[in-house]
Amino acid sequence: MADTIIKIENISKQYRLGTIGTGTFAHDVNRWWYKIRGKADPYVRISDVSLAGRKDSDEYVWALKGITFDVEQGDVLGIIGRNGAGKSTLLKILSRITTPTTGTIKVKGRIASLLEVGTGFHPELTGRENIFLNGAILGMRKTEIVSKFDEIVDFAGIEKYVDTPVKRYSSGMYVRLAFAVAAHLEPEILIVDEVLAVGDAEFQKKALGKMRDVSRREGRTVLFVSHNMGAMRQLCKKGVLLRYGAVEKSGNIDEVIRHYFQYGGGMAVKPPLAEFRTYNIKESPVTFEDVSVNGGNEVPTIRIGEEPEIHFTFRVNSRVSGANLTISLYNEEGTKVGLAFSWDDEFYINMDPGVHRVAVTLRHLSLAPGSYFIGAGINQSTQTTAWDGINSYPIFRVENQNDVTHFTQRSWGINHFSNNTWRMDYNTE
């Protein structure tokens, strides 16, 4: 029987909005008096924001509510959910950055966390000094850190800059070094948040390979949060789906991902785009504001063979010149079934500050009946990190018709859409 390395029992986390600290002494005494009498907290007032079947006040919010699950040694656990579902809060509690309001956590072994760019680094120290600092925090001896030093530097690719203060590193260099330190200093548990999205495609692939090796060859445990369902499928065997701070589903990663997509596929009205934003780099020149089919506010149903016009609305903060828009389509199981690049159709995006819309008609769609989700990113090059990106956003459903023989004979694999029709609408504000 596998050894349980993390045991989470009824974890909840409450935040008081707009304040820091516990409030007044009178509030604390009153709360304590209610607690010893077995009564509910008098400062959690019923209002209009629902969370996992409960109501929160305008002053208090439950980021997590009643989380319970176990993680066995050697597991690679994927934690899935929209923005605001409670994923990062859970990881911060596991990393002991913050404490739970209720519940207990039992952990065996050392934890290394990669939650945000720069977490655990001192900006004034060099890369070399931060490697030794992080090793010391993990309780490692200097000789142990020295034995791993060259491997860490080589993996991060920062040989020329190892003696430069990390405050002068780019966000990509920061992430590469932080991941290399976390993965190589031999913690029993490695926790990685969506921060890897900041890295380039080559490094993301390298990092996924390292996490796989850490688990399979070295028997260590990995907790991984990502909006990239392809990476989840490659790396994880088990998954936990969070929704409104509670566990909605757990178990086999394929089943959890399928449930995640099927829930979104049942929507009739578009959800808030912010819940599906995967990343937005610091000082990004452009941000996604809306995605729709034919400019509507619904998740429409289209017929097999129809060519939908997808509208992307951007808020531009500074001049964008010659940019590329990448579009990916996913089915209900999270499998990528379509891909399009604006550059392939010789459409280069140029936008001045303001609100602009790009419309694209996807040609030669051969999609089976079902719900489809979109991922998109805008960047200066297909080989670099996007300025802004969204993923798993419900976009449309495809329904069957009487005669679909000529479609069902075709492959349902990845379609590389080309010869699409692109249009730019300037200053829609």
C-alpha positions as CSV (number, residue, x, y, z in Angstrom):
1,M,0.0,0.0,0.0
2,A,1.4,3.4,-1.0
3,D,2.4,5.8,1.8
4,T,0.3,8.9,2.2
5,I,2.6,11.9,2.1
6,I,0.0,14.7,2.3
7,K,-3.3,14.4,4.2
8,I,-5.7,17.3,3.8
9,E,-8.7,17.2,6.1
10,N,-11.6,19.7,5.9
11,I,-9.4,22.7,4.9
12,S,-11.2,26.0,4.7
13,K,-9.8,29.5,4.2
14,Q,-11.7,32.7,4.8
15,Y,-10.5,36.2,3.9
16,R,-11.8,39.5,5.1
17,L,-12.0,41.7,2.1
18,G,-10.4,45.1,2.1
19,T,-8.6,44.6,5.5
20,I,-5.3,43.2,6.8
21,G,-5.3,41.5,10.1
22,T,-8.0,40.1,12.3
23,G,-10.0,43.2,13.0
24,T,-10.8,44.7,16.4
25,F,-10.3,43.1,19.8
26,A,-14.1,43.3,20.4
27,H,-14.7,41.3,17.1
28,D,-12.2,38.6,18.2
29,V,-13.8,38.3,21.7
30,N,-17.3,38.1,20.2
31,R,-16.2,35.5,17.7
32,W,-14.5,33.5,20.4
33,W,-17.7,33.7,22.6
34,Y,-19.9,32.4,19.7
35,K,-17.4,29.6,18.9
36,I,-17.3,28.1,22.5
37,R,-21.1,28.1,22.5
38,G,-21.0,26.1,19.2
39,K,-22.6,28.9,17.2
40,A,-21.8,30.3,13.7
41,D,-19.4,33.1,13.3
42,P,-21.5,36.3,13.6
43,Y,-19.4,38.2,11.1
44,V,-20.2,35.9,8.2
45,R,-23.4,37.5,7.0
46,I,-25.7,36.2,4.4
47,S,-25.5,38.2,1.2
48,D,-25.5,37.8,-2.6
49,V,-22.3,36.0,-3.4
50,S,-22.6,32.2,-3.6
51,L,-19.7,29.9,-2.9
52,A,-20.2,26.1,-2.9
53,G,-23.8,26.4,-1.7
54,R,-23.1,29.0,1.0
55,K,-23.5,32.8,1.0
56,D,-20.7,35.2,1.8
57,S,-21.0,38.8,3.0
58,D,-19.5,41.8,1.2
59,E,-16.8,41.8,3.9
60,Y,-15.9,38.1,4.2
61,V,-15.3,35.5,1.5
62,W,-14.4,31.8,1.7
63,A,-11.6,31.1,-0.8
64,L,-11.7,27.4,0.2
65,K,-14.5,25.4,1.9
66,G,-14.2,21.9,3.2
67,I,-11.3,20.6,1.1
68,T,-10.4,16.9,1.9
69,F,-8.1,14.6,-0.1
70,D,-4.9,12.5,0.3
71,V,-1.8,12.5,-1.9
72,E,0.4,9.4,-1.9
73,Q,4.1,9.3,-2.3
74,G,5.2,9.4,-5.9
75,D,1.9,10.8,-7.1
76,V,1.8,13.5,-9.8
77,L,-1.5,15.3,-8.9
78,G,-3.0,17.9,-11.3
79,I,-5.1,20.6,-9.7
80,I,-7.6,22.0,-12.2
81,G,-10.1,24.9,-12.0
82,R,-10.9,28.3,-13.4
83,N,-9.3,31.5,-12.1
84,G,-10.7,32.1,-8.6
85,A,-11.5,28.5,-7.9
86,G,-9.0,28.4,-5.0
87,K,-6.1,26.6,-6.6
88,S,-3.4,29.1,-5.6
89,T,-4.8,29.5,-2.1
90,L,-4.6,25.8,-1.6
91,L,-1.0,25.7,-2.8
92,K,-0.1,28.6,-0.5
93,I,-1.6,26.7,2.5
94,L,0.4,23.6,1.6
95,S,3.5,25.7,1.2
96,R,2.9,27.2,4.6
97,I,2.8,30.7,3.2
98,T,-0.6,31.2,4.8
99,T,-2.6,29.2,7.3
100,P,-6.0,27.6,7.0
101,T,-9.0,29.1,8.8
102,T,-10.2,25.6,9.7
103,G,-9.0,22.1,9.1
104,T,-5.6,20.3,9.3
105,I,-2.8,19.3,7.0
106,K,-0.3,16.6,7.6
107,V,2.8,16.5,5.5
108,K,5.8,14.1,5.5
109,G,9.0,15.6,4.1
110,R,10.4,18.9,2.7
111,I,8.4,21.0,0.3
112,A,9.8,23.2,-2.5
113,S,7.3,25.6,-4.1
114,L,7.2,27.6,-7.3
115,L,4.1,29.7,-7.0
116,E,5.0,33.2,-8.4
117,V,7.8,34.7,-10.3
118,G,10.5,35.5,-7.7
119,T,9.0,33.5,-4.8
120,G,11.8,32.7,-2.4
121,F,14.4,34.8,-4.1
122,H,16.1,37.9,-2.6
123,P,16.3,40.4,-5.4
124,E,19.6,41.9,-4.2
125,L,21.4,38.6,-4.1
126,T,23.0,36.9,-7.2
127,G,21.8,33.7,-8.7
128,R,24.6,31.8,-7.0
129,E,23.7,33.3,-3.6
130,N,20.0,32.6,-4.1
131,I,20.7,28.9,-4.9
132,F,22.6,28.5,-1.6
133,L,19.9,30.5,0.3
134,N,17.1,28.3,-1.0
135,G,19.1,25.1,-0.2
136,A,19.7,26.3,3.3
137,I,16.0,27.1,3.8
138,L,15.2,23.5,2.7
139,G,17.7,22.3,5.4
140,M,20.4,21.1,3.1
141,R,24.1,21.1,3.9
142,K,26.5,23.2,1.9
143,T,28.2,20.2,0.5
144,E,24.8,18.9,-0.8
145,I,24.1,22.2,-2.5
146,V,27.6,22.3,-4.0
147,S,27.1,18.9,-5.5
148,K,23.9,20.1,-7.3
149,F,25.1,23.6,-8.2
150,D,26.4,23.0,-11.7
151,E,23.4,20.9,-12.7
152,I,21.1,23.7,-11.5
153,V,22.9,26.4,-13.4
154,D,23.1,24.3,-16.6
155,F,19.4,23.4,-16.5
156,A,18.4,27.0,-16.0
157,G,20.8,28.2,-18.8
158,I,22.1,31.2,-16.8
159,E,25.8,30.4,-16.8
160,K,26.8,33.9,-17.9
161,Y,24.5,35.6,-15.3
162,V,24.9,33.4,-12.2
163,D,26.9,36.1,-10.4
164,T,24.4,38.9,-11.4
165,P,21.8,40.1,-8.9
166,V,18.5,38.4,-9.8
167,K,16.6,41.7,-9.8
168,R,18.3,42.3,-13.2
169,Y,16.9,39.0,-14.6
170,S,14.0,38.8,-17.1
171,S,10.9,37.1,-15.9
172,G,11.9,34.1,-18.1
173,M,15.3,33.8,-16.5
174,Y,13.7,34.2,-13.0
175,V,11.4,31.3,-13.7
176,R,14.1,29.0,-15.2
177,L,16.4,29.5,-12.2
178,A,13.5,29.2,-9.7
179,F,12.3,25.9,-11.2
180,A,15.8,24.5,-11.5
181,V,16.4,25.2,-7.8
182,A,13.1,23.7,-6.7
183,A,13.5,20.6,-8.8
184,H,17.2,19.8,-8.1
185,L,17.5,20.4,-4.4
186,E,15.7,17.2,-3.7
187,P,12.6,18.1,-1.8
188,E,10.2,15.2,-1.1
189,I,7.3,17.3,-2.5
190,L,7.4,19.7,-5.4
191,I,4.6,22.3,-5.9
192,V,4.4,24.1,-9.2
193,D,1.8,26.7,-10.1
194,E,0.9,28.2,-13.5
195,V,4.1,30.3,-13.3
196,L,5.7,28.0,-15.9
197,A,3.5,29.6,-18.5
198,V,5.9,32.6,-18.4
199,G,8.7,30.4,-19.8
200,D,9.2,29.7,-23.5
201,A,7.9,26.6,-25.2
202,E,11.3,24.8,-25.1
203,F,11.7,25.4,-21.4
204,Q,8.1,24.3,-20.6
205,K,8.8,21.0,-22.4
206,K,12.1,20.7,-20.5
207,A,10.4,21.4,-17.1
208,L,7.6,18.9,-17.8
209,G,10.2,16.3,-18.5
210,K,12.1,17.1,-15.3
211,M,8.9,16.8,-13.2
212,R,8.1,13.4,-14.8
213,D,11.6,12.2,-13.9
214,V,11.4,13.5,-10.4
215,S,8.2,11.5,-9.9
216,R,8.9,8.3,-11.8
217,R,12.6,7.8,-11.3
218,E,13.1,9.4,-7.9
219,G,9.7,8.6,-6.3
220,R,9.0,12.2,-5.3
221,T,5.6,13.8,-5.2
222,V,4.5,16.6,-7.5
223,L,1.5,18.9,-7.3
224,F,0.9,20.7,-10.5
225,V,-1.5,23.6,-11.4
226,S,-2.0,24.5,-15.0
227,H,-4.6,25.6,-17.5
228,N,-2.8,23.6,-20.2
229,M,-4.8,20.3,-20.3
230,G,-2.3,18.8,-22.7
231,A,0.5,19.2,-20.2
232,M,-1.8,17.8,-17.5
233,R,-2.5,14.7,-19.5
234,Q,1.2,14.1,-20.2
235,L,2.4,14.6,-16.6
236,C,-0.4,13.6,-14.2
237,K,-2.3,10.3,-13.5
238,K,-4.6,11.8,-10.8
239,G,-6.5,15.1,-10.7
240,V,-8.6,17.3,-8.4
241,L,-11.1,19.8,-9.9
242,L,-11.9,22.8,-7.7
243,R,-15.0,24.9,-8.2
244,Y,-15.9,27.9,-6.0
245,G,-13.4,26.8,-3.4
246,A,-14.7,23.2,-3.1
247,V,-13.7,19.8,-4.6
248,E,-16.1,19.1,-7.4
249,K,-14.4,15.9,-8.7
250,S,-11.3,13.9,-8.1
251,G,-9.8,10.7,-9.5
252,N,-8.3,9.7,-12.8
253,I,-6.9,12.8,-14.6
254,D,-8.8,12.0,-17.9
255,E,-12.1,11.8,-16.1
256,V,-11.5,15.0,-14.2
257,I,-10.5,16.9,-17.4
258,R,-13.5,15.5,-19.2
259,H,-15.8,16.7,-16.4
260,Y,-14.2,20.1,-16.4
261,F,-14.8,20.6,-20.1
262,Q,-18.3,19.1,-20.1
263,Y,-19.4,21.5,-17.4
264,G,-18.2,24.5,-19.5
265,G,-19.8,22.9,-22.6
266,G,-23.2,23.1,-21.1
267,M,-23.2,26.8,-20.8
268,A,-25.7,28.8,-22.8
269,V,-24.3,32.3,-21.9
270,K,-20.6,33.1,-22.0
271,P,-18.9,33.2,-18.6
272,P,-16.5,36.0,-17.5
273,L,-13.4,35.9,-19.6
274,A,-11.2,36.6,-16.6
275,E,-11.9,33.1,-15.2
276,F,-10.1,31.6,-18.2
277,R,-7.1,33.9,-18.5
278,T,-4.0,31.8,-18.3
279,Y,-1.4,34.6,-18.0
280,N,-0.8,38.2,-18.7
281,I,2.8,39.3,-18.7
282,K,3.9,42.3,-16.7
283,E,3.4,45.6,-18.6
284,S,1.6,43.7,-21.4
285,P,0.9,46.0,-24.4
286,V,-2.4,44.2,-25.1
287,T,-5.1,42.4,-23.2
288,F,-8.0,40.2,-24.2
289,E,-11.3,41.8,-23.3
290,D,-13.8,39.6,-25.0
291,V,-14.2,36.5,-27.3
292,S,-17.4,35.7,-29.0
293,V,-18.9,34.1,-32.1
294,N,-20.5,36.7,-34.4
295,G,-20.2,39.2,-31.6
296,G,-23.0,37.7,-29.4
297,N,-23.2,37.1,-25.7
298,E,-24.2,33.4,-26.1
299,V,-22.4,30.1,-26.6
300,P,-24.1,29.3,-29.9
301,T,-24.9,26.1,-31.7
302,I,-23.6,25.8,-35.3
303,R,-24.2,23.1,-37.9
304,I,-21.5,20.8,-39.1
305,G,-19.7,22.5,-42.0
306,E,-20.6,26.0,-41.0
307,E,-17.8,28.5,-40.8
308,P,-18.1,30.6,-37.6
309,E,-16.7,34.1,-37.3
310,I,-14.9,34.5,-34.1
311,H,-14.4,38.0,-32.7
312,F,-11.5,38.9,-30.4
313,T,-11.7,42.3,-28.6
314,F,-8.4,43.7,-27.3
315,R,-7.6,46.6,-25.1
316,V,-4.3,48.0,-26.3
317,N,-2.0,49.9,-23.9
318,S,0.9,50.7,-26.2
319,R,1.5,50.3,-30.0
320,V,1.4,46.7,-31.3
321,S,3.1,46.1,-34.6
322,G,3.2,43.0,-36.8
323,A,1.8,40.7,-34.0
324,N,0.5,37.1,-34.5
325,L,-2.8,35.7,-33.1
326,T,-2.7,32.0,-32.3
327,I,-6.0,30.1,-32.0
328,S,-6.5,26.6,-30.7
329,L,-9.8,24.6,-30.5
330,Y,-10.3,21.8,-28.0
331,N,-13.1,19.2,-27.7
332,E,-14.9,18.1,-24.6
333,E,-12.0,15.8,-23.5
334,G,-9.5,18.6,-23.7
335,T,-7.9,17.3,-26.9
336,K,-6.7,19.9,-29.3
337,V,-8.6,19.5,-32.6
338,G,-7.8,22.8,-34.4
339,L,-5.0,25.3,-34.8
340,A,-4.7,28.6,-36.7
341,F,-2.1,31.3,-36.9
342,S,-2.9,34.7,-38.3
343,W,0.6,34.8,-39.8
344,D,-0.1,31.7,-41.9
345,D,-2.7,33.8,-43.7
346,E,-0.3,36.8,-44.0
347,F,-2.4,38.8,-41.5
348,Y,-0.2,40.9,-39.3
349,I,-1.9,42.7,-36.4
350,N,-1.1,46.4,-36.0
351,M,-2.9,48.4,-33.3
352,D,-2.6,51.8,-31.6
353,P,-3.7,52.3,-28.0
354,G,-7.5,51.9,-27.6
355,V,-10.0,49.1,-28.0
356,H,-9.8,47.1,-31.2
357,R,-11.4,43.9,-32.6
358,V,-10.0,41.2,-34.8
359,A,-12.5,38.9,-36.5
360,V,-11.6,35.6,-38.2
361,T,-13.8,33.3,-40.2
362,L,-12.5,29.7,-39.7
363,R,-12.5,27.9,-43.0
364,H,-12.9,24.2,-43.7
365,L,-14.1,23.2,-40.3
366,S,-14.6,19.5,-39.9
367,L,-15.6,19.0,-36.3
368,A,-17.7,16.2,-34.8
369,P,-20.9,17.1,-32.9
370,G,-20.2,18.3,-29.4
371,S,-19.0,21.3,-27.4
372,Y,-15.8,23.2,-28.3
373,F,-13.4,25.4,-26.3
374,I,-10.9,28.0,-27.5
375,G,-7.5,28.9,-26.4
376,A,-5.8,32.0,-27.8
377,G,-2.6,34.1,-27.4
378,I,-1.3,37.2,-29.0
379,N,2.5,37.7,-29.3
380,Q,5.3,39.0,-31.4
381,S,6.5,35.6,-32.4
382,T,5.1,32.0,-32.3
383,Q,8.3,31.0,-30.5
384,T,8.0,33.4,-27.5
385,T,5.7,33.8,-24.6
386,A,2.4,35.4,-25.5
387,W,1.6,38.9,-24.1
388,D,-1.8,37.7,-23.0
389,G,-3.6,34.4,-23.3
390,I,-6.8,32.5,-22.5
391,N,-7.6,28.8,-22.4
392,S,-10.6,26.4,-22.2
393,Y,-13.1,29.2,-22.9
394,P,-16.4,27.8,-24.1
395,I,-17.0,29.1,-27.6
396,F,-19.6,27.1,-29.5
397,R,-21.4,23.7,-29.9
398,V,-21.6,21.7,-33.1
399,E,-24.8,19.8,-33.8
400,N,-25.5,16.9,-36.1
401,Q,-27.5,17.2,-39.3
402,N,-29.4,14.7,-41.6
403,D,-26.6,14.1,-44.1
404,V,-23.0,14.3,-42.7
405,T,-21.5,11.4,-44.6
406,H,-18.8,13.6,-46.3
407,F,-17.8,14.8,-42.9
408,T,-17.8,11.6,-41.0
409,Q,-15.5,10.1,-43.6
410,R,-12.9,12.7,-42.7
411,S,-10.3,12.6,-39.9
412,W,-11.4,14.1,-36.6
413,G,-7.8,14.8,-35.7
414,I,-6.0,18.2,-35.5
415,N,-7.1,20.6,-38.2
416,H,-4.5,23.2,-39.2
417,F,-6.9,25.9,-40.4
418,S,-5.6,28.0,-43.2
419,N,-6.9,30.4,-45.8
420,N,-9.0,31.9,-43.1
421,T,-10.6,35.4,-43.6
422,W,-9.3,37.9,-41.1
423,R,-10.7,41.4,-40.5
424,M,-9.5,44.3,-38.2
425,D,-12.1,46.7,-36.7
426,Y,-10.3,49.7,-35.2
427,N,-11.3,51.7,-32.2
428,T,-14.5,49.9,-31.3
429,E,-14.7,51.8,-28.0
